[in-house]
């Protein structure tokens, strides 16, 4: 397996890429140049200290994309999708406008992990989502999210008087 014959313009791009500070571009240029000189993938891999599959991946990428393969693309998987799409996010909004007590929880405020658990129980997701996924869905809805504050009040009737500075306890 070898790289196809290079055009004069591609040879220029490889020469420029060999001067690149980006390791990805530099490595791919080294691989393509060595292949153009007739070296086999295993030889190139041994000389550059990389896997043979890396060399083959580079040759395939060059065959499909040409010189565009010299710059790193997105590492995001093509199959990635939002776990909470727009309709499900709207259902999450409706859910958050209710008390957790309505879902059998003994508290009156939502936390992100609790919202994730209830969203799963209500069929909004196939699995329990991470708190970060729920936070991002809430953010996409344009809602603000702050950590709930816990307020503790004392049953002592003299609590307010005692709480003021300079007063005795």
C-alpha positions as semicolon CSV with decimal commas, in nm:
position;residue;x (nm);y (nm);z (nm)
1;X;0,000;0,000;0,000
2;X;0,152;0,329;-0,116
3;X;0,036;0,683;-0,159
4;X;-0,075;0,774;-0,511
5;X;0,164;0,984;-0,725
6;X;0,175;1,338;-0,586
7;X;0,115;1,653;-0,789
8;X;0,366;1,939;-0,775
9;X;0,126;2,137;-0,556
10;X;0,087;1,846;-0,313
11;X;0,465;1,809;-0,292
12;X;0,486;2,180;-0,199
13;X;0,219;2,135;0,068
14;X;0,407;1,839;0,214
15;X;0,729;2,040;0,225
16;X;0,549;2,323;0,404
17;X;0,388;2,073;0,642
18;X;0,729;1,936;0,736
19;X;0,803;2,279;0,885
20;X;0,477;2,285;1,082
21;X;0,472;2,325;1,460
22;X;0,159;2,109;1,474
23;X;0,267;1,752;1,549
24;X;-0,035;1,604;1,370
25;X;0,046;1,784;1,044
26;X;0,417;1,712;1,073
27;X;0,362;1,337;1,131
28;X;0,119;1,305;0,842
29;X;0,360;1,485;0,608
30;X;0,643;1,257;0,717
31;X;0,428;0,951;0,651
32;X;0,316;1,067;0,307
33;X;0,666;1,165;0,202
34;X;0,809;0,830;0,309
35;X;0,530;0,645;0,126
36;X;0,592;0,852;-0,187
37;X;0,957;0,741;-0,166
38;X;0,844;0,378;-0,178
39;X;0,859;0,275;0,187
40;X;0,601;0,025;0,313
41;X;0,368;0,109;0,608
42;X;0,555;-0,119;0,851
43;X;0,888;0,047;0,759
44;X;0,743;0,395;0,798
45;X;0,588;0,306;1,133
46;X;0,917;0,167;1,263
47;X;1,111;0,473;1,147
48;X;0,863;0,722;1,297
49;X;0,783;0,528;1,611
50;X;0,411;0,495;1,545
51;X;0,169;0,211;1,472
52;X;0,134;0,063;1,125
53;X;-0,238;0,137;1,148
54;X;-0,156;0,507;1,191
55;X;0,036;0,496;0,863
56;X;-0,248;0,314;0,686
57;X;-0,504;0,558;0,827
58;X;-0,299;0,847;0,692
59;X;-0,271;0,690;0,347
60;X;-0,648;0,624;0,339
61;X;-0,721;0,979;0,453
62;X;-0,496;1,124;0,183
63;X;-0,666;0,906;-0,079
64;X;-1,008;1,033;0,026
65;X;-0,937;1,395;0,121
66;X;-0,614;1,487;-0,049
67;X;-0,406;1,755;0,125
68;X;-0,703;1,846;0,348
69;X;-0,611;1,542;0,560
70;X;-0,301;1,727;0,682
71;X;-0,501;1,930;0,933
72;X;-0,675;1,770;1,226
73;X;-1,053;1,758;1,199
74;X;-1,308;1,740;1,475
75;X;-1,275;1,444;1,708
76;X;-1,648;1,450;1,779
77;X;-1,811;1,126;1,669
78;X;-2,042;1,162;1,370
79;X;-2,309;0,966;1,552
80;X;-2,315;1,193;1,859
81;X;-2,653;1,342;1,933
82;X;-2,809;1,523;2,223
83;X;-2,953;1,292;2,482
84;X;-3,225;1,545;2,555
85;X;-3,354;1,679;2,225
86;X;-3,586;1,982;2,210
87;X;-3,916;1,800;2,285
88;X;-3,762;1,610;2,575
89;X;-3,599;1,925;2,707
90;X;-3,941;2,093;2,709
91;X;-4,077;1,800;2,907
92;X;-3,784;1,848;3,146
93;X;-3,887;2,214;3,185
94;X;-4,240;2,104;3,278
95;X;-4,100;1,852;3,521
96;X;-3,883;2,114;3,695
97;X;-4,184;2,343;3,743
98;X;-4,326;2,081;3,978
99;X;-4,208;1,994;4,326
100;X;-3,991;1,685;4,372
101;X;-4,249;1,584;4,631
102;X;-4,492;1,522;4,344
103;X;-4,257;1,241;4,235
104;X;-4,226;1,088;4,582
105;X;-3,908;1,257;4,701
106;X;-3,899;1,407;5,052
107;X;-3,756;1,743;4,952
108;X;-3,889;2,061;4,805
109;X;-3,601;2,170;4,580
110;X;-3,441;2,018;4,271
111;X;-3,079;1,918;4,240
112;X;-2,926;1,825;3,907
113;X;-2,875;1,458;4,003
114;X;-3,234;1,440;4,128
115;X;-3,362;1,596;3,805
116;X;-3,160;1,338;3,609
117;X;-3,308;1,053;3,813
118;X;-3,667;1,176;3,775
119;X;-3,616;1,243;3,403
120;X;-3,513;0,880;3,364
121;X;-3,809;0,757;3,569
122;X;-4,046;0,967;3,357
123;X;-3,907;0,822;3,034
124;X;-3,720;1,130;2,910
125;X;-3,401;0,926;2,866
126;X;-3,297;0,565;2,820
127;X;-3,057;0,587;3,115
128;X;-2,989;0,814;3,409
129;X;-2,819;1,120;3,265
130;X;-2,525;1,300;3,416
131;X;-2,586;1,619;3,610
132;X;-2,386;1,804;3,341
133;X;-2,616;1,679;3,064
134;X;-2,919;1,804;3,258
135;X;-2,746;2,138;3,325
136;X;-2,671;2,185;2,954
137;X;-3,033;2,102;2,861
138;X;-3,155;2,359;3,113
139;X;-2,912;2,613;2,972
140;X;-3,038;2,549;2,616
141;X;-3,389;2,617;2,741
142;X;-3,271;2,960;2,852
143;X;-3,326;2,885;3,218
144;X;-3,087;2,977;3,493
145;X;-2,975;2,719;3,743
146;X;-2,835;2,792;4,083
147;X;-2,767;2,554;4,360
148;X;-3,055;2,541;4,605
149;X;-3,004;2,722;4,932
150;X;-3,100;2,542;5,249
151;X;-3,255;2,761;5,515
152;X;-3,262;2,639;5,870
153;X;-3,483;2,816;6,118
154;X;-3,468;2,774;6,488
155;X;-3,777;2,676;6,686
156;X;-3,650;2,898;6,969
157;X;-3,886;3,199;7,005
158;X;-3,591;3,415;7,116
159;X;-3,375;3,315;6,815
160;X;-3,398;3,652;6,635
161;X;-3,305;3,845;6,950
162;X;-3,013;3,614;7,024
163;X;-2,888;3,628;6,665
164;X;-2,827;4,005;6,667
165;X;-2,465;4,112;6,737
166;X;-2,385;4,251;7,081
167;X;-2,683;4,086;7,245
168;X;-2,645;3,819;7,508
169;X;-2,718;3,458;7,444
